[in-house]
Amino acid sequence: AQSLGFSLIHEEEHMQLSREALQDSLGRSPASSLPEGFSLISWQGATPGELIEEFAQLRTNMEVDVPTGQSVKAPKVWSVQEVRSHDQRVSARGNCQWVSAIQAPDGALAGYTLIYSSSDSTELEQDDTYILQKYRGRGLGLPLKLHNHQQVFEGVSTFSAVTSWVDAQNLAMCAVNKALGYQSLELCQ
């Protein structure tokens, strides 16, 4: 491809966590490793009405902050209506979503992560994980993802693995995934 003039603008690590590896990592309590004052909340399916506005803002922030290498992508702005529409589309396809979020000591959402099921696959997809910049560096990513993975493990008996794509330069998230037991499958360019 490079000899034809293509250039590499973004790399993502394709990672996978088997059901067995997830079960092995679930002996830890996610709340025990949270800094004082932070708490974890979760929901399955539609976003709760009292959180939807903040959640929409977090999703918009993630779109702006997500590492994309040199690729140019207009960030999506998530409105309350867009979150509702998205939730409805996921449900209408026969899929499910599990979301966990971290609440800061003042009650504001500090970050979130989500996993989707697909009605035509036994693999689940780990999608966004995002921590607001002002809360980064406090070790929130691992307990957040662990909490959501526990929620999924307790609610779904038939999945074979969880698949994730992480920007290769996002060393913090790659480390979180490896701590959970994810294995690298390939480097996507």
Rosetta blueprint (number, residue, H / E / L):
1 A L
2 Q H
3 S H
4 L H
5 G L
6 F L
7 S L
8 L L
9 I L
10 H L
11 E L
12 E E
13 E E
14 H E
15 M E
16 Q E
17 L E
18 S E
19 R H
20 E H
21 A H
22 L H
23 Q H
24 D H
25 S H
26 L L
27 G L
28 R L
29 S L
30 P H
31 A H
32 S H
33 S H
34 L L
35 P L
36 E L
37 G L
38 F L
39 S E
40 L E
41 I E
42 S E
43 W E
44 Q E
45 G L
46 A L
47 T L
48 P L
49 G L
50 E L
51 L L
52 I H
53 E H
54 E H
55 F H
56 A H
57 Q H
58 L H
59 R H
60 T H
61 N H
62 M H
63 E H
64 V H
65 D H
66 V L
67 P L
68 T L
69 G L
70 Q L
71 S L
72 V L
73 K L
74 A L
75 P L
76 K L
77 V L
78 W L
79 S L
80 V H
81 Q H
82 E H
83 V H
84 R H
85 S H
86 H H
87 D H
88 Q H
89 R H
90 V H
91 S H
92 A H
93 R L
94 G L
95 N L
96 C L
97 Q E
98 W E
99 V E
100 S E
101 A E
102 I E
103 Q E
104 A L
105 P L
106 D L
107 G L
108 A L
109 L E
110 A E
111 G E
112 Y E
113 T E
114 L E
115 I E
116 Y E
117 S L
118 S L
119 S L
120 D L
121 S L
122 T L
123 E E
124 L E
125 E E
126 Q E
127 D E
128 D E
129 T E
130 Y E
131 I E
132 L L
133 Q H
134 K H
135 Y H
136 R L
137 G L
138 R L
139 G L
140 L L
141 G H
142 L H
143 P H
144 L H
145 K H
146 L H
147 H H
148 N H
149 H H
150 Q H
151 Q H
152 V H
153 F H
154 E H
155 G H
156 V L
157 S L
158 T L
159 F L
160 S L
161 A E
162 V E
163 T E
164 S E
165 W E
166 V E
167 D E
168 A L
169 Q L
170 N L
171 L H
172 A H
173 M H
174 C H
175 A H
176 V H
177 N H
178 K H
179 A H
180 L H
181 G L
182 Y L
183 Q E
184 S E
185 L E
186 E E
187 L E
188 C E
189 Q L
